Amino acid sequence: MAARTKSAKERPSYRCTECGWQTAKWLGRCPECQAWGTVEEYGTPAVRTTTPGRVTTSAVPIGQVDVRQATARSTGVPELDRVLGGGLVPGAVVLVAGEPGVGKSTLLLDVAAKSASDEHRTLYVTGEESASQVRLRADRIHAIDDHLYLAAETDLAAVLGHLDAVKPSLLILDSVQTVASPEIDGAPGGMAQVREVAGALIRASKERGMSTLLVGHVTKDGAIAGPRLLEHLVDVVLHFEGDRHARLRLVRGVKNRYGTTDEVGCFELHDEGITGLADPSGLFLTRRAEPVPGTCLTVTLEGRRPLVAEVQALTVDSQIPSPRRTTSGLETSRVSMMLAVLEQRGRISALGKRDIYSATVGGVKLSEPAADLAVALALASAASDTPLPKNLVAIGEVGLAGEVRRVTGVQRRLSEAHRLGFTHALVPADPGRVPDGMKVLEVADMGDALRVLPRSRRREATREAEDRR
């Protein structure tokens, strides 16, 4: 039985003599052209093997590899260099993804102009706009340079032709979903087209030692459009984030073969373009002469960068049976958990039947647990209509039992708060080295944290809640 069984490599193939349709089984009628008796065996498929070929470069000990060829070159934008790990490495391919209108094209056009020089030409290829439209944006953001070349192309062969003519050190393609290869079937932006275009540009970048920035679209869920293979092929993947109605823009590194992925670049988008923010904490604060009830400051970590942010809360009497719970910049589930902890562990019952609004200043999004203590104090301050002490920051994660847990980077957070002039801080136990001149109060639970509010106002809040009942 085993002798009569043929392996997959020895099985014959069948082909229709009329239309050329092929199959692995014999059929009396060709399903393609509907002809009878035209399917015939035409031989077995050839067995393909790969033989050793000529070596292009000899293998050398890793200690003898010249690292100067991988030295990063600055893009001219310090905030982007921070995320890239120092700049663009020759031959590196970077994928920049973000929602429409977030500022990707504006930032990359600025990078194209600032990185262009006598020794390093830059080629900016646009597939979504005309050359005149890009020129208008370049005039507006002052991104004009004699060594910056602009082309509007949607054909892959034409893009490769521009590379031969210009010989750039940096290529920017906006975007990879708009360019197509005539040798591949399918519309631009399809999986096969994106894979072919990205593969061709990656090979060209490695062969020429040319850095490449590819703009990628995202889906409605925020994921990068196209095949997942695209993210595996490129060297660096950057996500451009930001609310379209806010000035702040963040660039995060999701993948980086030349550096870490825990750095975040901060930018401000305005009428004259986009600029990096070396000290973005000012966007998230509201400077007042006197403290206001319902506000509390915290220090969040975006990657390894500390940012001081402000949390605001407002409570009003509800006019409907089910009170409103509205949040902006905060996770609704975390705010709801803080409300439950305050009511059960902090004995603040004035929040149960009131409309509660909580938000952050400047469009920043606080998702890390280190902001829990600030959210809880802002809600308690709003409920008692009592402001927190001036120049106070609160840092810590709050558990369901009311305990205040330790978070990472407390010393870095306190140093940033001290640099901006804050003199008092509420932190979990054992914060480490404290900056000189800063008073730190260690709190173990919400009971300790709520003592920063005047006791008389807390009693009035409890009495008002009992009167409502």
ABEGO torsion letter per residue (X at the ends): XAAABBBAAABBBBBBAAAGBBBABBBABBAAAGBBGABBBAEBBBBBBBBBBBBABBBBBAAABBAAAABBBBAGBAAAAAAAGGEBBBGBBBBBBBBBGAGAAAAAAAAAAAABBAABBBBBBBAABBAAAAAAAAAAAGBBBAABBBBBBABAAAAAAAAAAAGBABBBBOBAAABBBAABBEBBGBAAAAAAAAAAAAAAAAAAGBBBBBBBBBBAAGBBBEBAAAAAABABBBBBBEBAABABBBBBBABBAABBAABBBBBBBBAAEBBBBABAAAAABBBBABBBBGBBBBBBBBEABBBBBBBBBBBBBBABABBBBBBBGBBAAAAAAAAAAAAAAAGBAAAAABBBBBBBBGGBBBABAAAAAAAAAAAAAAAAGBBBBBGBBBBEBBBAAGBBBBBBGAAAAAAAAAAAGBABBBBBBGAEBBBBGBBBBBBABAAAAAAABBAAAAAAAAAAAAAAX
